Amino acid sequence: MPDAVLNVSTPALTLAELVNAAQRQQQAGSTEAAVALYRQWLQDGPPAMRHVAFFNLGTLLGTLQRPDEAEAAYRGALALQPDFPHARLNLGHLLERGGQQEAALAEWRAVIAANPAVDLKVHAWNNTGRLLEQQRRYPEAEAALRQSLLLDADQPSVIQHYVHLRQKQCAWPVYAPVGDVGPNRLLQGTSLLAMMGLSDDPALQLLSATRFALERVPKPAPVPMHKSMPPRTGKIRIGYLSGDLHMHAVGLLSPELFELHDRSRFEIWAFCWTPESDQPQRQRIVRAMDHLVRLGGVDDTTAARLIAEAGIDVLVDLQALTNGARPAILGHRAAPVQVSYLGLPGTCGLPGVDWLLADSYVLPPEAEPYYTERPLRLPHCYQVSDRQRAVAPRPARSTYGLPDDQVVYCSFNNNHKFTPEVFGAWMRILQQVPASVLWLLADNDTARENMLAQADSHGVARARLIFAPRVAPPEYLARFQCADLVLDTFPFNAGTTASDALWMGTPIVTLSGRSYISRMAGSLLTAVGLPELATTTLAGYEALAVLLGRQPARIASYKRYLAEHGRSSPLFDMPQLVRDIEAQFERLALEHRAAD
């Protein structure tokens, strides 16, 4: 009911009547009128329950994207009732969005200190843990999530973050029970990304993927959206779907894929929510596209409609279930052929994705029952790469504090890929090759200290672990030349990192397991011509690394081979790899056109 026809003046309304009147205004599409009602009531209305009116006003102003006024309203509520937890929780969110992270944390800590109802306290602990994780204050974040789980064990999303936080810190064992959250709940709550780093069991990875799809992704549309569009004719249109087309592993590997497509037969589209920037990598990718459709701020249904209206024959999802992905778009089936590639090396469990680009090494026939997608096997290697990546001048070992007269083993993989089993093998390798050091990525202080403690427990001097800082991509590539041998992680193999190492001429010893992601580096080694560096047991992996460490001449021969033949091998033959991908896409697209 509009204000003008209210039978009583706004100040005379009870709070309940005010709330009802404001809700009617909102339902009529007039949020501004609802705001005016609250402002008038607060100015002239009764003193009782004014803190609730201030709170409601703050939420309305927040929806209108007026943060300063919303903050003033929440503070008005707290001035009247300082222990009002709902206002503090909302104020914290508002402050966080405004970049005032410490102020936001202070509000949530005040909620916790006030000891409100359990659900509000859990909310505050979760907000605190989430923001601390974003700030890379991992021990504090983990402590906050532990408190939340002690209050409420039935929180799968919190369990998911808790498990991955422990991975990031190399806090082993990762599955550390919390109150009523025992091993089974920890396993069930493990995200697909975390599971890929904990087990090479393809059944467990399938379980994680399908659980996420069932619980978090809307059910697919009953009628594929592409069926309502005109028949597809002319050049085959390939659409790439991603929010990672910039300085990200996917964005670093894929530019030549986009650039080398045969424009006489294919039209290349990007459907993208990557933040815009002048970053050279971003601009190169943008230039490689025939059409770029920006999906930032566009809802999933509208995004799918834009894809369908573009007449895309093959939609290639480059994210699947990785951070920032938008899997709901795929459920609308905007294209007749929808393929998962590159971003997620494994099954995504999404009903909208029918195909997965692979090769016979990463996805052998016996593994197919553990994938919801059907494989599109390429003849050599599944992974594209970029032959134009910039490389800085070769540095001296002394630049990074490395010895000139010892074997330098290295692993520049993210710390969350490290496991106690493989790290233990690394320590035994160092023990058996006394004149050697291990060069690792310094990802966070907690992980570093935990790794050093592991070295202590194995009787390995801390000085033999040398930590490398994060650097710009050209310097990162150049420093591979300072290492003798890369030691791969398992079960989460190196992907982009393995490609980088081999491109720079540094050999890698890997362990191949049962899952796609645990076989990535083996696929790359096979394609580059060094299949003997892919082992199949941890003991074999350890023995090979020791053997090579004791025989530097053999490492030198591998380096010589890579220098002379690596870049001309099938692994880095990007024109042929793109033709192989196009052949698969063309076959599927033409089959669907014929069926239509």
Secondary structure by P-SEA (a helix, b strand, c coil): ccccccccccccccaaaaaaaaaaaaaaccaaaaaaaaaaaaacccccaaaaaaaaaaaaaaaacaaaaaaaaaaaaaaacccaaaaaaaaaaaaaaacaaaaaaaaaaaaaaacccaaaaaaaaaaaaaaaaaacaaaaaaaaaaaaaaaccccaaaaaaaaaaaaaacccccccccccccaaaaaaaccaaaaaaccccaaaaaaaaaaaaacccccccccccccccccccccbbbbbbcccccccccccccaaaaaacccccbbbbbbccccccccaaaaaaaaaccbbbbcccccaaaaaaaaaaacccbbbbcccccccccccccccccccbbbbccccccccccccccbbbbccccccccccccccccccccccccbbbbcccccccccccccccccccbbbbbbccccccccaaaaaaaaaaaaacccbbbbbbcccaaaaaaaaaaaaaaccccccbbbbccccaaaaaaacccccbbbbbcccccaaaaaaaaaabbbbbbbbccccccaaaaaaaaaacccccccccaaaaaaaaaaaaacaaaaaaaaaaaacccccccccaaaaaaaaaaaaaaaaaaaaaaac
